[in-house]
């Protein structure tokens, strides 16, 4: 556990748990959420730029997120899939 996570917190037990998860999962990095409005705006702008979300012109400050039909555990009567076309929903 020689990796540094640059934690913006002091909770030793939580930091230890995060280090253990990092060692096990080996992500490229760790992103610490701060919950600010600036962070929210940055994350939503990234989602739009990457194509994960679509800004709705008729509804300011609203985004559309569509699920990928191949990434859904199907329980037909409890699943709603939003895709550009009916055929893509399966």
Secondary structure, DSSP 8 states (H G I E B T S, - for coil): -------S---HHHHHHHHHHHHHH--S--------HHHHHHHHHHHHHHTS-EE-TTSTT-EE----GGG----GGG-----SSTGGG-
